[in-house]
Amino acid sequence: MRIGLVFLFLFLGALLFNSDVEAQCAMCKAVAETGSQGQDQSSIGEQLNIGIIFLMAIPYLFILIIPMILFRRHIKGFFRELRDVHK
């Protein structure tokens, strides 16, 4: 019960005492700063989109690669057992 109340108060405190911040990733900020120096607005948007896709792709690659490694180990174990049974 006490832990729930502590989390409730922390949550409410975070909502009540928030401050205005400029939340941008470093890559987006760098593209926006360098892009505003003489380039047209369409290339800035394209560069930001590429950066967002790059940042979004990395976690999906990890989500795909780790199960593939585990599945490969499982298949190797299955074939070892199959080979030992048929000797």
Secondary structure, DSSP 8 states (H G I E B T S, - for coil): -HHHHHHHHHHHHHHHT--------HHHHHHHHHHTTT--HHHHHHHHHHHHHHHHHHHHHHHHHHHHHHHHHHHHHHHHHHHHHT-
